[in-house]
Amino acid sequence: MEFAKRMERLGTETAFSVLAKAKALEAQGREIIHLEIGEPDFDTPSHIVEAGCRALRDGHTHYTPTAGIPELREAIAIEVARSRGIEVDPEQVVVTPGGKPIMFFAILALVDEGDEVLVPNPSFPIYESMVNFVGGRPVFVPLRQENEFRFDLDEFRAGLSEHTSLVILNSPANPTGGVLTPEDIAGLADVLRERPDVFVLSDEIYSRMLYESPFASIASEPDLGPDDRTIILDGFSKTYAMTGWRLGYGVMPIPLAEQMTKLQVNSNSCTNAATQYAGLEALAGPQDSVDLMLSEFRARRDLIVAGLNELPGVECLVPQGAFYAFPRITGCPADALADLLLEEAGVACLAGTAFGRYGEDHLRFSYANSRENIARAIEHIGQLLSRTVTQ
Ligand SMILES: Cc1ncc(COP(=O)(O)O)c(C=O)c1O
């Protein structure tokens, strides 16, 4: 079968293939602890589920406006304005089935063939995949453990060229759990102010999943707001445990929102109607489930980090946000180790290289699993490492 040439340039997200492999092993009767997939293991809070069901019963079973129902766009504008301290018009909001389409649409709308895009490395693999797909060139800016997985500002500046059209930021970050500090953001803003022609895609999907410091967004910086040239990507998947509902959004300059709306009408028509009403309830309703989830994630984080640091050849920083631990493991290549962990120890995780070459020597463990399973996983990992790494 022959496909369009561009399909050769499209990458993938390894988390889904490892999940499939782990499920296949489970089907053979093997017991697997899932630390590979990046989704909260909690159920969506019941008041949100009820709002979705109510919407269906009330007849919200039709197409909605392409960019989203006005009530939800308004609620998002208010939430984004509150959390980032900026003014946002509902017209700047585009509601999409998950946050991922905002990545897809932003890159399609802004990156021409030959354009360069600054991409953190390691980072969410879809950034690189999409930039390659549209014929752009990803320019990687390393995130190193020595620097708490934050940018080195000189390296960031050196990555910019006359061909740069877009910069991608992600804080709190997948896969490292790293967070850009307010000082980092201010430094990046200074550099970017010198380049008013460059757009910024700020992936803030983990903005509510911060353990130590308050959230800082590049969109709060003068000249870098969504009125200017920053696209905020955020959504409901992580914050409200709604991955399967598919609900996310982008906030951006109105002319770009119009282009994204055009991309959406060409692809999805609109986001699922009942899901949008559920999202409205998520924003308007009680937020205690978000706090509860975060405090459980914090306990799991402390458990997994302490456990990993006890193991031979393992060094794990304390993640400041999201729900991933990204330890450095010496003594065995990470790809081979991830395979061994799945096949021999029954622990599913991802090799750091699934997120780019600077992920070498790292593994990503999602700690969106029970404390009991995390403790068991640490035991199994320890047994495997003492058999392989220290031999
Ligand atoms: C950094 C990052 N951005 C965006 C997404 C997309 O999330 P969704 O499309 O479920 O909203 C993910 C999901 O894992 C992610 O890790």
The ligand as a Tripos MOL2 file, in Angstrom:
@<TRIPOS>MOLECULE
LIG
   16    16     1     0     0
SMALL
NO_CHARGES

@<TRIPOS>ATOM
      1 C1          2.7460   17.7580   27.6820 C.3       1 LIG1
      2 C2          1.4110   17.3170   27.1980 C.ar      1 LIG1
      3 N1          0.6810   18.1430   26.4490 N.ar      1 LIG1
      4 C3         -0.5170   17.8020   25.9810 C.ar      1 LIG1
      5 C4         -1.0530   16.5690   26.2410 C.ar      1 LIG1
      6 C5         -2.3800   16.2320   25.6270 C.3       1 LIG1
      7 O1         -3.3930   15.9770   26.4780 O.3       1 LIG1
      8 P1         -4.8970   15.8290   25.9980 P.3       1 LIG1
      9 O2         -4.9260   15.8060   24.5040 O.co2     1 LIG1
     10 O3         -5.3910   14.5570   26.5930 O.co2     1 LIG1
     11 O4         -5.6070   17.0320   26.5320 O.co2     1 LIG1
     12 C6         -0.3400   15.6590   27.0210 C.ar      1 LIG1
     13 C7         -0.8740   14.3130   27.2940 C.2       1 LIG1
     14 O5         -0.2160   13.4280   27.7620 O.2       1 LIG1
     15 C8          0.9220   16.0540   27.5330 C.ar      1 LIG1
     16 O6          1.6610   15.2440   28.3070 O.3       1 LIG1
@<TRIPOS>BOND
     1     1     2 1
     2     2     3 ar
     3     2    15 ar
     4     3     4 ar
     5     4     5 ar
     6     5     6 1
     7     5    12 ar
     8     6     7 1
     9     7     8 1
    10     8     9 2
    11     8    10 1
    12     8    11 1
    13    12    13 1
    14    12    15 ar
    15    13    14 2
    16    15    16 1
@<TRIPOS>SUBSTRUCTURE
     1 LIG1         1 GROUP 0 **** ****
